[in-house]
Amino acid sequence: MKKTIYLAAIVGMVFHSSYTFAQQLPDSLLPDANLRDCIKYALSHQPVVRQSLIDEAITEATIKSKLADWYPQINLDYNIQHYLQIPTSYFQGNPVRLGVSNNSTIGFSLTQNLFNRDVLLASRSARDVRQQAKQTTASNQIDVITNVSKAYYNVLLTKRQITVLEEDIIRLERSQKDAYNQYQGGIVDKTDYKRANISLNNAKAQRKTASEQLNSSYAVLRELMGYPNSGDLKLVDDTLQMESEVSLDTSTTVTYENRIEYQLLQTQQRLLQAELKYNKWSLLPTVSAFANYNAAYLNNEFSKLYQDNFPNSLFGLKLSLPIFQGFRRTQNIRAAELQLKRTDWDFAALKNQINTEYTQAMSAYKSSFYNYVVLRENMQEAKEVYDLIALQYKEGVKTYLEVITSETDLRTAQINYFNALYEVLSSKIDLQKALGTLTANN
C-alpha cells in the first residue's frame, strides 16, 4: 500500500512538473514567431525595457516619498542620563546644585505641514514626473521595436538568400551533369564541364557564407529580443506577407507632437516652469503645526528612576520667513528663467532634426520602393530568360556559356530582389519612426 501511494505521488509530481513547464514554455520560448510575436516578446524581456519599467517604479516610490511630508510626522525620542556631578546654578547670589543624579525623558512629537514650498512643488510636478518616466519607457520601446523589426527582416533576408543559393546549386548540379554527359559523349569539349564546376563551387561557397551570416543575424535578433541563447527560435518566413507590408502613404506629413522626443521636451519644459515657480515661492513662509508630549523621570537612585513621572506637553504653530539670503532667490530665479529660455532653442533644434530625419527617411523609402518594384520585375524576366536559354541549350541552339550567364543573372536578380525587399521594409520602419507613428500600441 505504501509503495502504491509513493508511486502515485511520483506520477503526480511528474504530471504537475510537465504541466507547469507547458505553462511556462510560451513565455520563455516562441515556437513559430512572426514579427509581432518577436516585438511582443522583446517588449516583455528586453533588459532596456525592463530597466525602464523599474525606473518608473522607482520614480513612483520617490514621488510618494516626497508627498509623504503632507502627512503628520510623528517621532519618538528617548533619553537617559546620569550626572557624575550635578549642575550648579546661582540662586539669590549663591551657587546651588540643582537636579538629581539620574533622569530620563520619553518624548512624543507631532508635526503637520500646513504650507511648505518643497512639498507643494512635489505635489504640482508629480504628474509630469510620472509622465516623463512613462515617456522615457515609450522612447526605449520605440527603439526596441525599430531594432527588432530590422533584425527580424535581416534574418528572413539571409534565409531567403540561402534558399536562392540552394535552388541555384540544384540547377548547377543538373547543368554540371548534362555538361559532363555531353563531354563524355564527345558532343562538346571539357570547357563546359569545367565552367559548371567553377559555378557550382562558387555557389556552394556563397551558401556557406550566408549560413554563417545567418547564425550571426540570429544572435543579433536574440540579443535585441532578450531571447535565451539556448532556446530555439523559429521565424515564420512569409514572403507574401512581407510584400503586402511594403506600401505606405507617402502623402503623410510630419507632426512634431507625435514624436516621443518632442513630448519628452514638452514635459521637461513644464517641469522647468514648476522649478521657476518654486524659486519665486522662496519669499513665502513655511508654516507647520506641532504638538509635543514629554514624560520626565527623575530620581537620585537609579533603581527607582521610573517610579515617578513628571510629564509636560504643549502645542503650537511655527512660521519661518526668510528675510535676506544674500540675493540667492534672485539668482535662482534668473537661472531658472534661463533654463526655461534654453528649452525654446531645444525645441527649435529638435524641429530641425525631425524635419531632416523625415526628409531623409521619406527619400530613402521612395528610392527603396522604386528599386524594389524594378528588381521584382527584373527577377521575373531573369527567370523567363533562364528557362528559355536552358531549353534552347538542351536543343543545341544556345551555348553552355549563355546558360551559365543567364543562371548567374537569375541568381543575382533573386538576391537583389530580396535585398530590395529588406531595404524597403527597413526604410519604412525609419519613416514610421520619423513620423512618430511607430509605437508599442501599433
C-alpha positions as CSV (number, residue, x, y, z in Angstrom):
1,M,0.0,0.0,0.0
2,K,2.8,2.4,0.9
3,K,4.6,1.6,-2.4
4,T,1.3,2.3,-4.3
5,I,0.9,5.7,-2.6
6,Y,4.6,6.6,-3.2
7,L,4.3,5.7,-6.9
8,A,1.1,7.7,-7.2
9,A,2.8,10.7,-5.6
10,I,5.8,10.4,-8.0
11,V,3.5,10.2,-11.0
12,G,1.5,13.2,-9.8
13,M,4.7,15.3,-9.4
14,V,5.8,14.4,-12.9
15,F,2.5,15.4,-14.4
16,H,2.5,18.6,-12.3
17,S,6.0,19.5,-13.4
18,S,5.1,18.8,-17.0
19,Y,2.0,20.9,-16.8
20,T,4.0,23.7,-15.1
21,F,6.7,23.5,-17.8
22,A,4.0,23.6,-20.5
23,Q,2.5,26.7,-19.0
24,Q,5.9,28.4,-18.8
25,L,7.0,27.4,-22.3
26,P,5.1,30.0,-24.2
27,D,6.5,32.8,-22.1
28,S,10.1,31.7,-22.4
29,L,10.2,30.4,-26.0
30,L,8.5,31.1,-29.3
31,P,7.6,28.0,-31.3
32,D,6.8,29.9,-34.6
33,A,7.3,33.6,-34.4
34,N,6.2,36.3,-36.8
35,L,7.3,39.9,-36.4
36,R,4.5,40.8,-34.0
37,D,5.5,37.9,-31.8
38,C,9.1,39.0,-31.7
39,I,8.2,42.6,-30.8
40,K,5.8,41.5,-28.1
41,Y,8.4,39.2,-26.6
42,A,11.1,41.9,-26.8
43,L,8.8,44.4,-25.0
44,S,8.4,41.9,-22.2
45,H,12.0,40.6,-21.9
46,Q,14.4,43.2,-23.3
47,P,16.7,44.4,-20.5
48,V,16.4,48.1,-21.5
49,V,12.6,48.0,-21.4
50,R,12.6,46.1,-18.1
51,Q,15.0,48.6,-16.7
52,S,12.7,51.4,-17.8
53,L,9.8,49.8,-16.1
54,I,11.8,49.5,-12.9
55,D,12.8,53.2,-13.3
56,E,9.0,54.0,-13.5
57,A,8.5,52.1,-10.2
58,I,11.5,54.0,-8.6
59,T,10.0,57.3,-9.8
60,E,6.6,56.4,-8.3
61,A,8.2,55.5,-5.0
62,T,10.2,58.7,-5.0
63,I,7.1,60.8,-5.6
64,K,5.3,59.1,-2.8
65,S,8.3,59.7,-0.6
66,K,8.2,63.4,-1.3
67,L,4.4,63.6,-0.9
68,A,4.7,61.8,2.5
69,D,5.6,65.2,4.0
70,W,2.0,66.2,3.7
71,Y,1.1,63.6,6.3
72,P,1.6,64.1,10.1
73,Q,5.1,63.4,11.1
74,I,5.2,61.5,14.5
75,N,8.5,60.9,16.3
76,L,9.6,59.3,19.5
77,D,12.7,60.4,21.4
78,Y,14.1,58.6,24.3
79,N,16.9,59.8,26.6
80,I,18.5,58.6,29.8
81,Q,21.5,60.1,31.6
82,H,23.4,60.1,34.8
83,Y,25.2,63.1,36.3
84,L,28.6,62.5,37.7
85,Q,28.4,66.0,39.0
86,I,25.1,67.7,39.4
87,P,25.0,71.1,37.6
88,T,25.4,74.2,39.6
89,S,23.2,77.3,39.4
90,Y,23.1,80.7,41.2
91,F,20.2,81.2,43.5
92,Q,20.0,84.6,45.3
93,G,23.7,85.1,44.7
94,N,24.8,81.8,46.0
95,P,25.9,78.8,44.0
96,V,23.4,75.9,44.4
97,R,23.5,72.4,43.0
98,L,20.1,71.8,41.4
99,G,18.8,68.5,40.0
100,V,19.1,64.8,40.6
101,S,21.7,62.3,39.6
102,N,19.5,60.3,37.2
103,N,16.9,61.5,34.7
104,S,15.2,60.1,31.7
105,T,12.8,61.5,29.2
106,I,10.4,59.9,26.6
107,G,9.1,62.4,24.2
108,F,6.4,62.2,21.5
109,S,6.3,64.9,18.9
110,L,3.8,65.5,16.1
111,T,4.3,67.9,13.2
112,Q,1.9,68.8,10.5
113,N,3.0,70.8,7.5
114,L,0.4,73.5,6.6
115,F,2.4,75.2,3.9
116,N,5.8,74.1,2.5
117,R,7.1,75.0,-0.9
118,D,9.1,71.8,-1.2
119,V,6.1,69.7,-0.7
120,L,4.0,72.0,-2.9
121,L,6.5,71.6,-5.7
122,A,6.3,67.8,-5.3
123,S,2.5,67.9,-5.4
124,R,2.3,70.0,-8.5
125,S,5.0,68.3,-10.5
126,A,4.2,64.7,-9.6
127,R,2.1,64.2,-12.7
128,D,4.8,65.5,-15.1
129,V,7.5,63.5,-13.3
130,R,5.4,60.3,-13.8
131,Q,4.7,61.3,-17.4
132,Q,8.4,61.8,-18.0
133,A,9.2,58.3,-16.7
134,K,6.5,56.8,-18.9
135,Q,7.7,58.7,-22.0
136,T,11.2,57.5,-21.4
137,T,9.9,53.9,-21.4
138,A,8.0,54.6,-24.6
139,S,11.1,56.0,-26.2
140,N,13.0,52.9,-25.3
141,Q,10.2,50.7,-26.6
142,I,10.2,52.5,-29.9
143,D,14.0,51.9,-30.2
144,V,13.4,48.2,-29.4
145,I,10.6,47.9,-31.9
146,T,12.8,49.5,-34.6
147,N,15.9,47.4,-33.9
148,V,13.9,44.1,-33.5
149,S,12.0,44.7,-36.8
150,K,15.1,45.4,-38.8
151,A,16.9,42.4,-37.2
152,Y,13.9,40.2,-37.9
153,Y,13.8,41.2,-41.6
154,N,17.6,40.7,-41.8
155,V,17.2,37.1,-40.6
156,L,14.5,36.4,-43.2
157,L,16.5,38.1,-45.9
158,T,19.5,35.8,-45.1
159,K,17.3,32.8,-45.1
160,R,15.9,33.7,-48.5
161,Q,19.4,34.2,-49.8
162,I,20.3,30.7,-48.7
163,T,17.1,29.3,-50.3
164,V,18.1,31.1,-53.6
165,L,21.6,29.7,-53.4
166,E,20.3,26.1,-52.7
167,E,18.0,26.3,-55.7
168,D,20.9,27.6,-57.7
169,I,23.1,24.7,-56.6
170,I,20.4,22.3,-57.7
171,R,20.3,23.9,-61.1
172,L,24.0,24.0,-61.4
173,E,24.4,20.3,-60.4
174,R,21.9,19.4,-63.1
175,S,23.7,21.6,-65.6
176,Q,27.0,20.0,-64.5
177,K,25.6,16.6,-65.0
178,D,24.3,17.5,-68.5
179,A,27.7,19.1,-69.4
180,Y,29.6,16.0,-68.2
181,N,27.3,13.7,-70.2
182,Q,27.8,15.7,-73.3
183,Y,31.6,15.8,-72.7
184,Q,31.6,12.0,-72.3
185,G,29.6,11.7,-75.5
186,G,32.1,13.8,-77.4
187,I,29.5,16.4,-78.2
188,V,31.4,19.2,-76.5
189,D,34.8,19.7,-75.0
190,K,35.5,19.7,-71.3
191,T,35.3,23.6,-71.1
192,D,31.5,23.5,-70.4
193,Y,32.1,20.9,-67.7
194,K,34.9,22.9,-66.1
195,R,32.7,26.1,-66.2
196,A,29.9,24.2,-64.5
197,N,32.3,23.0,-61.7
198,I,33.5,26.6,-61.2
199,S,30.0,28.0,-60.9
200,L,28.9,25.2,-58.6
201,N,31.8,25.7,-56.3
202,N,31.2,29.5,-56.2
203,A,27.5,28.9,-55.3
204,K,28.5,26.5,-52.5
205,A,31.0,29.0,-51.1
206,Q,28.3,31.7,-51.1
207,R,25.9,29.4,-49.4
208,K,28.4,28.7,-46.7
209,T,29.0,32.4,-46.2
210,A,25.3,33.0,-46.0
211,S,24.8,30.2,-43.5
212,E,27.4,31.7,-41.2
213,Q,25.9,35.1,-41.6
214,L,22.5,33.6,-40.6
215,N,23.9,32.5,-37.3
216,S,25.2,36.0,-36.7
217,S,21.9,37.5,-37.6
218,Y,20.0,35.2,-35.3
219,A,22.4,36.2,-32.5
220,V,21.7,39.9,-33.0
221,L,18.0,39.2,-33.0
222,R,18.2,37.2,-29.8
223,E,20.1,39.9,-28.1
224,L,17.6,42.6,-29.2
225,M,14.7,40.5,-28.0
226,G,16.2,39.4,-24.8
227,Y,15.7,35.8,-26.0
228,P,17.6,33.0,-24.3
229,N,20.6,31.7,-26.3
230,S,19.8,28.1,-25.6
231,G,16.2,28.4,-26.7
232,D,15.1,27.5,-30.3
233,L,13.8,30.5,-32.3
234,K,11.8,29.7,-35.4
235,L,10.6,32.6,-37.6
236,V,7.7,32.5,-39.9
237,D,9.1,33.0,-43.4
238,D,6.2,34.5,-45.4
239,T,7.4,36.5,-48.4
240,L,3.9,37.3,-49.5
241,Q,3.1,38.8,-46.1
242,M,6.3,41.0,-46.3
243,E,5.4,42.1,-49.8
244,S,2.0,43.2,-48.6
245,E,3.6,45.4,-45.9
246,V,5.9,47.4,-48.1
247,S,3.3,50.1,-49.0
248,L,3.0,53.3,-47.0
249,D,1.1,56.5,-47.6
250,T,3.8,59.0,-48.7
251,S,1.4,62.0,-48.6
252,T,1.6,61.9,-44.8
253,T,3.4,64.9,-43.3
254,V,5.4,65.0,-40.1
255,T,3.6,66.2,-36.9
256,Y,6.1,67.3,-34.2
257,E,3.7,66.4,-31.4
258,N,3.7,62.7,-32.5
259,R,7.4,62.3,-31.8
260,I,8.2,61.0,-28.4
261,E,11.3,63.3,-28.3
262,Y,9.1,66.3,-28.7
263,Q,6.7,65.0,-26.0
264,L,9.6,64.5,-23.6
265,L,10.8,68.0,-24.3
266,Q,7.3,69.4,-23.5
267,T,7.3,67.5,-20.2
268,Q,10.8,68.9,-19.4
269,Q,9.5,72.4,-20.2
270,R,6.6,72.0,-17.7
271,L,9.0,70.8,-15.0
272,L,11.2,73.8,-15.6
273,Q,8.2,76.1,-15.3
274,A,7.4,74.4,-12.0
275,E,11.0,75.0,-10.9
276,L,10.7,78.7,-11.7
277,K,7.6,79.0,-9.6
278,Y,9.3,77.1,-6.8
279,N,12.1,79.7,-6.7
280,K,9.6,82.6,-6.8
281,W,7.9,81.0,-3.8
282,S,11.0,81.3,-1.7
283,L,9.7,84.5,-0.2
284,L,6.6,82.7,1.2
285,P,6.8,81.4,4.8
286,T,6.9,77.8,5.8
287,V,4.0,77.1,8.2
288,S,3.6,74.0,10.4
289,A,1.7,73.0,13.5
290,F,3.3,70.9,16.2
291,A,2.4,69.1,19.5
292,N,4.8,67.6,22.0
293,Y,4.3,65.3,25.0
294,N,7.3,64.5,27.2
295,A,7.4,62.1,30.1
296,A,10.2,63.0,32.5
297,Y,11.6,60.7,35.2
298,L,13.9,62.0,38.0
299,N,15.5,60.2,40.9
300,N,18.8,60.0,42.7
301,E,18.5,56.3,42.9
302,F,18.8,54.6,39.5
303,S,16.7,51.6,40.6
304,K,13.8,53.9,41.4
305,L,14.2,56.1,38.3
306,Y,10.9,55.2,36.6
307,Q,8.7,55.3,39.7
308,D,7.6,58.9,39.3
309,N,6.7,60.7,36.2
310,F,6.7,64.5,35.8
311,P,5.2,65.0,32.3
312,N,4.9,68.2,30.3
313,S,3.0,68.8,27.0
314,L,2.5,71.7,24.5
315,F,1.2,72.5,21.1
316,G,1.9,75.5,18.8
317,L,2.3,76.9,15.4
318,K,5.6,77.6,13.7
319,L,6.2,80.1,10.9
320,S,9.5,80.5,9.2
321,L,10.0,83.5,6.9
322,P,13.3,84.2,5.0
323,I,14.2,87.9,5.2
324,F,17.6,88.1,3.5
325,Q,19.5,85.3,1.8
326,G,22.3,87.2,0.0
327,F,20.3,87.6,-3.2
328,R,20.1,83.8,-3.5
329,R,16.4,83.9,-4.5
330,T,17.1,86.4,-7.3
331,Q,19.9,84.4,-8.8
332,N,17.9,81.1,-8.6
333,I,15.0,82.8,-10.4
334,R,17.4,84.1,-13.0
335,A,19.0,80.7,-13.6
336,A,15.5,79.0,-13.8
337,E,14.4,81.6,-16.4
338,L,17.5,81.0,-18.5
339,Q,16.9,77.2,-18.3
340,L,13.4,77.7,-19.5
341,K,14.5,80.0,-22.2
342,R,17.1,77.5,-23.3
343,T,14.3,75.0,-23.9
344,D,13.0,77.3,-26.7
345,W,16.2,76.6,-28.6
346,D,15.9,72.9,-27.7
347,F,12.5,72.9,-29.5
348,A,14.0,74.7,-32.5
349,A,16.9,72.3,-32.8
350,L,14.6,69.3,-32.3
351,K,12.2,70.5,-35.1
352,N,15.2,70.9,-37.4
353,Q,16.3,67.4,-36.5
354,I,12.8,65.9,-37.0
355,N,12.5,67.7,-40.4
356,T,15.9,66.3,-41.5
357,E,15.1,62.8,-40.3
358,Y,11.7,62.9,-42.0
359,T,13.1,64.2,-45.3
360,Q,15.9,61.5,-45.3
361,A,13.5,58.7,-44.3
362,M,11.0,59.7,-47.0
363,S,13.6,59.9,-49.7
364,A,15.1,56.6,-48.7
365,Y,11.7,54.9,-48.6
366,K,10.7,56.3,-52.0
367,S,14.0,55.2,-53.5
368,S,13.9,51.8,-51.9
369,F,10.3,51.2,-53.0
370,Y,11.1,52.2,-56.6
371,N,14.2,49.9,-56.6
372,Y,12.0,47.1,-55.1
373,V,9.5,47.4,-57.9
374,V,12.2,47.4,-60.6
375,L,14.1,44.5,-59.2
376,R,11.0,42.4,-58.7
377,E,10.3,42.9,-62.4
378,N,14.0,42.0,-63.2
379,M,13.7,38.8,-61.2
380,Q,10.6,37.7,-63.2
381,E,12.3,38.5,-66.5
382,A,15.5,36.8,-65.5
383,K,13.6,33.6,-64.7
384,E,11.9,33.7,-68.1
385,V,15.3,34.2,-69.8
386,Y,16.9,31.4,-67.9
387,D,14.1,28.9,-68.7
388,L,14.2,29.8,-72.4
389,I,18.0,29.6,-72.7
390,A,18.2,26.4,-70.7
391,L,15.6,24.8,-73.1
392,Q,17.4,26.1,-76.2
393,Y,20.7,24.7,-74.8
394,K,19.2,21.3,-74.5
395,E,18.1,21.6,-78.1
396,G,21.6,22.6,-79.2
397,V,20.7,26.2,-80.1
398,K,22.5,28.0,-77.3
399,T,25.9,27.5,-75.9
400,Y,26.6,26.5,-72.3
401,L,28.3,29.9,-71.6
402,E,24.9,31.5,-72.2
403,V,23.3,29.1,-69.8
404,I,25.8,30.0,-67.1
405,T,25.4,33.7,-67.8
406,S,21.6,33.5,-67.6
407,E,21.7,31.4,-64.5
408,T,24.1,33.9,-62.8
409,D,21.8,36.7,-63.8
410,L,18.9,34.9,-62.3
411,R,20.7,34.3,-59.0
412,T,21.8,37.9,-58.9
413,A,18.3,39.1,-59.7
414,Q,16.7,37.0,-57.0
415,I,19.2,38.1,-54.3
416,N,18.9,41.7,-55.4
417,Y,15.2,41.4,-55.1
418,F,15.2,40.1,-51.6
419,N,17.8,42.8,-50.6
420,A,15.5,45.4,-52.1
421,L,12.6,43.9,-50.1
422,Y,14.6,44.2,-46.9
423,E,15.7,47.7,-47.7
424,V,12.1,49.0,-48.4
425,L,10.8,47.4,-45.2
426,S,13.7,48.8,-43.2
427,S,13.3,52.3,-44.7
428,K,9.5,52.0,-44.0
429,I,10.3,51.5,-40.3
430,D,12.6,54.5,-40.3
431,L,9.9,56.6,-42.0
432,Q,7.3,55.5,-39.4
433,K,9.7,56.4,-36.6
434,A,10.3,59.8,-38.2
435,L,6.6,60.4,-38.5
436,G,6.0,59.3,-34.9
437,T,3.6,56.6,-35.8
438,L,5.7,53.7,-34.6
439,T,4.6,52.9,-31.1
440,A,4.2,49.9,-28.8
441,N,0.5,50.1,-29.3
442,N,0.6,49.6,-33.1
